Amino acid sequence: MGYWILQSNPRTFRTLDYLRDHPAELDRWHISRYRDQIRPGDIAFIWKSKGRAEQDDRGIYATAVVVSTPPHKEPYAPGSRFWEELEETAKEYWADTKEAARLRKHPQIVLAYSRLLLGRPVTAEVVEDTPGLEGLPILLYPPHQGIYKLTDEQGRRIQALVQASG
């Protein structure tokens, strides 16, 4: 099992609104790297980067399990009813339609959310103050990478933070 951080930029896609409105649905995420390393059963932590509002905290707002990776088979194959419904559902949450069009060219993984932390996220400050996590690339670089690979130890530490968040 692998661990990943998937980063969402609220200037591009309103992830928190999407999660509030569609908490139990399967979702898909565009990935720009690591396509050949992500596997079904891997754990993904959904990280929201800082938005325009000062009260917007960077951090982990959900956890998910990877359900399917490219090349997708039925029922998750591109062009399927599943894919079309996800596309239609997500359309209203895109804040940057040019970025949406650009990202459609990237491979996508299918996720099932396992825990939402919308009211009590694991903030960047908490992650940074946790021994063994202080040097995570997501804390150091601007919000452009989209996906970050974690070591097993980092993944377990973040899972413990998620469990402790309530």
VEXDO-340364 format. One record per residue (C-alpha): residue number from 0; residue in three letters; x, y, z. Coordinates in steps of 0.05 Angstrom, whole numbers, plus 5000, padded with zeros to 4 digits. Each point is the difference from the previous one (the first is absolute). Example, Ala and Ser with C-alpha at 12.3 -4.5 7.8 and 13.67 -1.06 7.14 Angstrom:
<atoms>
+-----+---------+------+------+------+
| num | residuo |   px |   py |   pz |
+-----+---------+------+------+------+
|   0 |     ala | 5246 | 4910 | 5156 |
|   1 |     ser | 5027 | 5069 | 4987 |
+-----+---------+------+------+------+
</atoms>
This chain:
<atoms>
+-----+---------+------+------+------+
| num | residuo |   px |   py |   pz |
+-----+---------+------+------+------+
|   0 |     met | 5000 | 5000 | 5000 |
|   1 |     gly | 5025 | 5069 | 4983 |
|   2 |     tyr | 4985 | 5068 | 5029 |
|   3 |     trp | 4988 | 5064 | 4961 |
|   4 |     ile | 4982 | 5073 | 5010 |
|   5 |     leu | 4954 | 5027 | 4946 |
|   6 |     gln | 5000 | 5075 | 5000 |
|   7 |     ser | 4940 | 5043 | 4982 |
|   8 |     asn | 5006 | 5074 | 4986 |
|   9 |     pro | 4934 | 5036 | 5016 |
|  10 |     arg | 5017 | 5052 | 4946 |
|  11 |     thr | 4993 | 4943 | 4950 |
|  12 |     phe | 4948 | 4953 | 5030 |
|  13 |     arg | 4955 | 5011 | 5061 |
|  14 |     thr | 5016 | 4933 | 5033 |
|  15 |     leu | 4971 | 5016 | 5068 |
|  16 |     asp | 4933 | 5019 | 4969 |
|  17 |     tyr | 5001 | 4937 | 4958 |
|  18 |     leu | 5015 | 4956 | 5060 |
|  19 |     arg | 4944 | 5033 | 5041 |
|  20 |     asp | 4950 | 4990 | 4943 |
|  21 |     his | 5022 | 4930 | 4978 |
|  22 |     pro | 5032 | 4966 | 5060 |
|  23 |     ala | 4984 | 4928 | 4984 |
|  24 |     glu | 5012 | 4999 | 4926 |
|  25 |     leu | 5058 | 4972 | 4962 |
|  26 |     asp | 5045 | 5053 | 4971 |
|  27 |     arg | 5057 | 5005 | 4952 |
|  28 |     trp | 5064 | 5039 | 5004 |
|  29 |     his | 5047 | 5023 | 4945 |
|  30 |     ile | 5071 | 4978 | 5012 |
|  31 |     ser | 5060 | 5029 | 4965 |
|  32 |     arg | 5052 | 4953 | 5028 |
|  33 |     tyr | 5008 | 4930 | 5030 |
|  34 |     arg | 4949 | 4969 | 4954 |
|  35 |     asp | 5037 | 4934 | 5000 |
|  36 |     gln | 5010 | 4999 | 5076 |
|  37 |     ile | 4929 | 5012 | 5026 |
|  38 |     arg | 4961 | 4937 | 5013 |
|  39 |     pro | 4929 | 4982 | 5021 |
|  40 |     gly | 4998 | 4996 | 5076 |
|  41 |     asp | 5050 | 5057 | 5009 |
|  42 |     ile | 4981 | 5054 | 5050 |
|  43 |     ala | 4994 | 5073 | 4977 |
|  44 |     phe | 4997 | 5060 | 5045 |
|  45 |     ile | 4963 | 5059 | 4969 |
|  46 |     trp | 5039 | 5064 | 5013 |
|  47 |     lys | 4970 | 5068 | 4987 |
|  48 |     ser | 5050 | 5055 | 4985 |
|  49 |     lys | 4987 | 5070 | 5026 |
|  50 |     gly | 4944 | 5037 | 4965 |
|  51 |     arg | 4987 | 5074 | 4995 |
|  52 |     ala | 4967 | 5006 | 5068 |
|  53 |     glu | 5045 | 5008 | 5060 |
|  54 |     gln | 4958 | 4952 | 5041 |
|  55 |     asp | 5014 | 4945 | 4949 |
|  56 |     asp | 5048 | 4951 | 5033 |
|  57 |     arg | 5046 | 4957 | 4959 |
|  58 |     gly | 4997 | 4928 | 5020 |
|  59 |     ile | 4967 | 4932 | 4994 |
|  60 |     tyr | 4924 | 5002 | 4992 |
|  61 |     ala | 4986 | 4928 | 4981 |
|  62 |     thr | 5029 | 4930 | 4991 |
|  63 |     ala | 4983 | 4954 | 4944 |
|  64 |     val | 5016 | 4931 | 4972 |
|  65 |     val | 5022 | 4992 | 4928 |
|  66 |     val | 4948 | 4958 | 4965 |
|  67 |     ser | 5025 | 4999 | 4928 |
|  68 |     thr | 5060 | 5023 | 4961 |
|  69 |     pro | 5014 | 5007 | 4925 |
|  70 |     pro | 4985 | 4962 | 4958 |
|  71 |     his | 4931 | 4998 | 5030 |
|  72 |     lys | 4954 | 4941 | 4988 |
|  73 |     glu | 4924 | 4999 | 5006 |
|  74 |     pro | 4964 | 5029 | 5036 |
|  75 |     tyr | 5054 | 5054 | 5005 |
|  76 |     ala | 5021 | 5003 | 4927 |
|  77 |     pro | 5004 | 5070 | 4970 |
|  78 |     gly | 4938 | 5014 | 4959 |
|  79 |     ser | 4957 | 4957 | 5045 |
|  80 |     arg | 4938 | 5026 | 5034 |
|  81 |     phe | 5040 | 5004 | 5065 |
|  82 |     trp | 5051 | 5045 | 4967 |
|  83 |     glu | 4948 | 5045 | 4968 |
|  84 |     glu | 4962 | 5008 | 5065 |
|  85 |     leu | 5063 | 5020 | 5038 |
|  86 |     glu | 5017 | 5050 | 4946 |
|  87 |     glu | 4930 | 5031 | 5004 |
|  88 |     thr | 5000 | 5001 | 5076 |
|  89 |     ala | 5069 | 5033 | 5005 |
|  90 |     lys | 4986 | 5053 | 4947 |
|  91 |     glu | 4971 | 5052 | 5047 |
|  92 |     tyr | 5059 | 4996 | 5049 |
|  93 |     trp | 5054 | 5020 | 4951 |
|  94 |     ala | 5023 | 5071 | 5015 |
|  95 |     asp | 5049 | 4999 | 4942 |
|  96 |     thr | 4970 | 4969 | 4937 |
|  97 |     lys | 5065 | 5007 | 4961 |
|  98 |     glu | 5035 | 4959 | 5052 |
|  99 |     ala | 4943 | 4949 | 4998 |
| 100 |     ala | 5010 | 4991 | 4925 |
| 101 |     arg | 5076 | 4994 | 5009 |
| 102 |     leu | 4993 | 4948 | 5055 |
| 103 |     arg | 4952 | 4957 | 4960 |
| 104 |     lys | 5061 | 4979 | 4959 |
| 105 |     his | 5034 | 4970 | 5061 |
| 106 |     pro | 4986 | 4929 | 5025 |
| 107 |     gln | 4949 | 4995 | 5055 |
| 108 |     ile | 4991 | 4953 | 5058 |
| 109 |     val | 4934 | 4981 | 5033 |
| 110 |     leu | 4993 | 5011 | 5075 |
| 111 |     ala | 4951 | 4980 | 5055 |
| 112 |     tyr | 5001 | 5049 | 5058 |
| 113 |     ser | 5008 | 4965 | 5066 |
| 114 |     arg | 5001 | 5058 | 5048 |
| 115 |     leu | 4982 | 5074 | 4995 |
| 116 |     leu | 5033 | 5050 | 5045 |
| 117 |     leu | 4964 | 5062 | 4977 |
| 118 |     gly | 4987 | 5027 | 5069 |
| 119 |     arg | 5066 | 4979 | 5030 |
| 120 |     pro | 5055 | 4995 | 4948 |
| 121 |     val | 5070 | 4979 | 5015 |
| 122 |     thr | 5032 | 5068 | 4987 |
| 123 |     ala | 5067 | 5012 | 4968 |
| 124 |     glu | 5025 | 5027 | 5067 |
| 125 |     val | 4982 | 4934 | 5035 |
| 126 |     val | 5034 | 4960 | 4945 |
| 127 |     glu | 5062 | 5044 | 5003 |
| 128 |     asp | 5004 | 4993 | 5076 |
| 129 |     thr | 4996 | 4924 | 4997 |
| 130 |     pro | 5068 | 4965 | 5006 |
| 131 |     gly | 5018 | 4966 | 4935 |
| 132 |     leu | 4954 | 5044 | 4958 |
| 133 |     glu | 5032 | 5069 | 5006 |
| 134 |     gly | 5036 | 4994 | 4933 |
| 135 |     leu | 4943 | 4976 | 4956 |
| 136 |     pro | 5005 | 5031 | 4931 |
| 137 |     ile | 4927 | 5024 | 5003 |
| 138 |     leu | 5021 | 5046 | 5057 |
| 139 |     leu | 5059 | 5028 | 4962 |
| 140 |     tyr | 4977 | 5011 | 4928 |
| 141 |     pro | 4946 | 5043 | 4969 |
| 142 |     pro | 4935 | 4965 | 4981 |
| 143 |     his | 5020 | 4976 | 4930 |
| 144 |     gln | 5020 | 4927 | 5007 |
| 145 |     gly | 4931 | 4969 | 5012 |
| 146 |     ile | 5023 | 4933 | 5027 |
| 147 |     tyr | 5052 | 4982 | 5051 |
| 148 |     lys | 5026 | 4931 | 5017 |
| 149 |     leu | 5008 | 4983 | 5073 |
| 150 |     thr | 5043 | 4948 | 5034 |
| 151 |     asp | 4964 | 4946 | 5039 |
| 152 |     glu | 5022 | 5033 | 5065 |
| 153 |     gln | 4975 | 5069 | 4978 |
| 154 |     gly | 4934 | 4968 | 4979 |
| 155 |     arg | 4991 | 4966 | 5067 |
| 156 |     arg | 5016 | 5065 | 5037 |
| 157 |     ile | 4949 | 5038 | 4960 |
| 158 |     gln | 4948 | 4945 | 5011 |
| 159 |     ala | 5012 | 5007 | 5075 |
| 160 |     leu | 4988 | 5076 | 4994 |
| 161 |     val | 4936 | 4987 | 4962 |
| 162 |     gln | 4976 | 4950 | 5052 |
| 163 |     ala | 5015 | 5050 | 5056 |
| 164 |     ser | 4964 | 5057 | 4965 |
| 165 |     gly | 4932 | 4971 | 5019 |
+-----+---------+------+------+------+
</atoms>
